[in-house]
Amino acid sequence: MKLENVLLLGVCGSPRNQGTEFAVKYALDYATKKFGFETEFWTVRGKNLKFCIHCDYCIREKKGCIHNDSIKELYPALEQAQFLLFGTPVFQGTLSAQIKAVMDRCRALVAKNPNVFMNKVGMALAVGGDRNGGQEIAIRSILDFFQQNHVICVSGGAFGANLGATLWSRDEGRLGVETDEEGLKAIKMVIKRMGTLKNALI
C-alpha cells in the first residue's frame, strides 16, 4: 500500500482556545518534528455547525450533506487525510456536542463513498477538568466512530495510553494541560504508534 500524500488531520472539538486546542496542536507538532508528518489543523471554534437531522438527503442524492455550513470546509481534508486525530474536551462526562456533530455529519461522506475512511489510521485524545472526569468515555465514543467506519484505531499501548491520550487540565485550561506531564507523555506514545504505521505504509 503506497500513500501519495501522508497527511495527519487534527480535528479539535472544543469551542474554546484552551486545553484541547493546545493538546491537538501539541500532538501535530510532535508528529511533524519527530516523524515527518505533513499535518493540518481544523477546529470547531468559531465555526457555524449544524446538527445532522437524519433527513436522508445524503442517502438519496449521494452528493454530500444538505446543510451548507462550516463542516463542508472539513470534508475534503477528511477525505484526503490518511491519519486522523480527533480531540475533545469532556462535557458532562463525555465528548463535546461539537465533535459529535462533526462525526454525525460524516454520514454524508460515507453515503457518497462507503469506503471513504477505509484503512485510515485514527487516534483520539480527551481533556477533562477532573482527573477522572470522563476522558476514557469520550475517547471510546470517538473510537466507536472510527471502528464503525473502517478506520484503524491506535493507542499508546498497555502502559500509559491504553485507549488514547487522556489529559487533566485541573480546570485551568491551557495552563493545566501544558503542565500535565503524564498527559503529554500519553500523546507522544500514541503519535509514536502512528509514526510506526506511517513508516510501514510508505
C-alpha positions in Angstrom: 0.0 0.0 0.0 1.6 3.3 -1.2 0.5 6.6 0.2 0.5 9.6 -2.2 0.2 12.2 0.5 0.8 11.4 4.1 -1.4 13.8 5.9 -2.3 13.8 9.6 -5.5 15.8 10.1 -6.2 17.1 13.7 -9.8 18.0 14.4 -10.3 19.9 17.7 -13.8 19.6 19.1 -13.6 22.5 21.6 -15.4 25.8 21.2 -12.5 27.5 23.2 -8.9 28.1 22.6 -7.7 26.3 25.7 -6.5 22.9 26.8 -7.9 20.7 24.0 -6.7 23.0 21.2 -3.3 23.1 22.8 -3.2 19.3 23.1 -4.2 18.7 19.5 -1.7 21.2 18.2 1.0 19.7 20.5 0.3 16.3 19.0 0.5 17.6 15.5 3.7 19.5 16.2 5.3 16.4 17.7 4.2 14.3 14.8 5.8 16.7 12.4 9.1 17.1 14.2 9.6 13.5 15.3 8.0 11.5 12.4 7.9 13.9 9.5 4.1 14.1 9.2 2.5 16.7 7.0 -0.3 18.0 9.2 -3.4 20.1 9.1 -5.4 21.6 11.9 -9.1 22.2 11.9 -11.2 23.5 14.9 -14.9 23.8 15.6 -14.1 27.0 17.4 -15.9 30.0 15.8 -17.5 27.7 13.2 -21.1 27.5 12.0 -22.1 23.9 12.8 -25.4 22.3 12.2 -26.6 19.0 13.6 -27.4 16.0 11.5 -31.2 16.0 11.2 -31.4 12.5 9.6 -33.2 13.8 6.6 -31.6 11.1 4.4 -30.7 13.7 1.7 -27.2 12.2 1.7 -28.5 8.7 1.2 -30.9 9.6 -1.6 -28.7 12.0 -3.5 -25.2 10.8 -2.7 -23.9 14.3 -3.2 -23.0 15.2 0.4 -24.9 17.0 3.1 -28.0 19.1 2.7 -26.6 21.6 5.2 -24.4 24.5 3.9 -22.1 25.3 6.9 -18.6 25.1 8.1 -18.4 21.4 8.2 -18.4 21.4 4.4 -15.0 23.0 4.6 -13.8 20.0 6.5 -15.0 17.3 4.2 -12.1 17.5 1.6 -9.5 17.2 4.4 -11.3 14.2 5.9 -11.3 12.6 2.5 -7.6 13.3 1.8 -6.1 12.6 5.2 -4.5 9.2 5.8 -4.2 9.7 9.5 -6.9 11.3 11.8 -6.7 12.8 15.2 -9.9 13.8 16.9 -9.6 15.7 20.2 -12.4 16.7 22.5 -13.0 18.4 25.8 -15.1 16.5 28.3 -18.6 17.9 28.6 -20.9 16.3 31.2 -18.7 13.2 31.4 -18.4 12.6 27.6 -17.4 14.2 24.4 -18.5 17.7 23.2 -21.6 18.3 21.2 -19.4 19.9 18.6 -17.2 16.9 17.9 -20.3 14.7 17.9 -21.8 16.9 15.3 -18.7 16.5 13.1 -18.8 12.7 13.4 -22.6 12.6 12.8 -22.2 14.7 9.7 -19.6 12.4 8.3 -22.6 10.2 7.4 -22.8 12.3 4.2 -19.2 11.3 3.2 -19.9 7.7 3.8 -23.2 7.8 1.9 -21.4 9.1 -1.1 -18.4 6.7 -0.7 -18.8 3.8 1.7 -15.0 3.3 1.7 -14.0 6.9 2.3 -12.5 6.1 5.7 -11.3 2.6 4.9 -7.9 1.8 6.3 -7.2 5.3 7.5 -5.5 5.4 10.9 -7.2 7.2 13.8 -6.3 8.3 17.3 -8.3 10.1 20.0 -7.5 12.4 22.9 -9.7 13.9 25.6 -9.1 16.7 28.1 -11.0 16.8 31.3 -11.1 19.2 34.2 -11.1 16.3 36.7 -8.5 13.6 36.7 -11.3 11.0 36.1 -13.9 13.3 34.5 -15.0 11.1 31.6 -11.9 11.2 29.3 -12.0 7.5 28.5 -15.7 7.6 27.8 -15.2 10.4 25.4 -12.3 8.6 23.7 -14.3 5.4 23.4 -17.1 7.3 21.6 -14.5 8.6 19.1 -13.0 5.1 18.7 -16.5 3.7 18.2 -17.0 6.1 15.3 -13.6 5.1 13.8 -14.4 1.4 14.2 -17.8 1.8 12.5 -16.2 3.5 9.5 -13.3 1.1 9.0 -10.6 3.4 10.5 -7.7 1.5 12.1 -7.6 2.7 15.7 -4.3 3.2 17.5 -3.4 3.8 21.1 -0.2 4.1 23.0 -0.3 0.6 24.3 -1.0 -1.1 27.6 1.1 1.2 29.8 0.1 4.8 29.9 -2.2 5.4 26.9 -4.4 2.3 26.7 -7.1 3.8 24.5 -5.7 7.1 23.6 -4.3 10.2 25.3 -6.1 11.5 28.4 -5.2 14.8 29.8 -6.1 16.6 33.0 -6.5 20.3 32.9 -7.3 20.8 36.6 -9.9 23.3 35.3 -7.0 25.6 34.4 -7.5 25.4 30.7 -4.4 25.5 28.6 -2.1 26.1 31.6 -3.3 22.9 33.2 -2.7 20.8 30.1 0.7 22.4 29.4 1.8 21.2 32.9 0.2 17.7 32.7 3.4 15.7 32.1 1.7 12.4 32.1 -0.9 13.5 29.6 1.7 15.0 27.2 3.6 11.7 27.5 0.5 9.8 26.5 0.2 12.0 23.4 3.7 11.1 22.4 3.1 7.4 23.0 0.1 7.4 20.6 1.9 9.5 18.0 4.8 7.2 18.1 2.5 4.3 17.2 1.1 6.4 14.3 4.7 7.1 13.2 5.4 3.3 13.1 2.4 2.8 10.9 3.4 5.7 8.7 6.8 4.1 8.1 5.1 0.8 7.3 2.8 2.3 4.8 5.2 4.3 2.7 
